[in-house]
Amino acid sequence: MKVEIWSDYACPFCYLGKRRFEKALDLFKHKDEVEVIFRSFELDPSMSKEVQSSMQELLAAKYGMSLEEAKAANDRVAEQAEQEGLVYRFATMIPTNTFDAHRLTQYAKKQGKMAEISERLFKAYFTDSLHIGDTETLIFLAHGVGLNGEEVSDLLKSDDYGEQVRADERLAGELGIRAVPCFVLDGKYAVTGAQPTEVFLNTLEQVWADREPV
């Protein structure tokens, strides 16, 4: 079974959904026969690499709410994350463009390290308050999961793997994916959003049953 996950590293529900899906996968008895592929999706391709506003200020401006309301909304998301063992530090997060982070992920896929770098990038953004749009930060994170720092430095100086990112985004458009996270199972079943672990597990079992010969 193949599971393709469209997500963005700046999406709090993407990290939350990823963790819930992983918990479901651990409970799925055919786990070893599931291939998980992370697909690129940018929530805001126009976002600058260097953003002067805080996460609270961006949220308030986007939805026309006060800073207090934005903080309360983020606190609610952080509480959900905590229930899944994740730590979200909205007050110190560094908003940035995620295109290079996605290019790094595409490179890591070729090196067999896609799962490792995806987890590290999410943690870097939401928990560690690192600047994942910064080249040196991306090299540091890549090195931490066993990738070649020199190769990563070279690719970030070039346009390499940009087309792979765009290809994932075009495919999302063709499939009608407008929001993330979106989990596509065997190319025909989709689960959108950070659904409860039980929903992911039930879907995995249903898809597996449907592909088994009677």
Protein Blocks (a to p, Z undefined) as FASTA:
>chain_A
ZZdddddfklmklmmmmmmmmmmmmmpmklmmcccddddddfblmbcfbdfbdfklmmmm
mnopafklmmmmmmmmmmmmmmnopacdfklpccddfklmmmmmmmmmmnopmmmmmmmm
mmmmmmnopafkbfklmmmmmmmnopafklmmmmmmmmghklmmmmmmmmmmmnopabdc
dddeehlaccedjddfklmmmmmmmmmmmmpcZZ
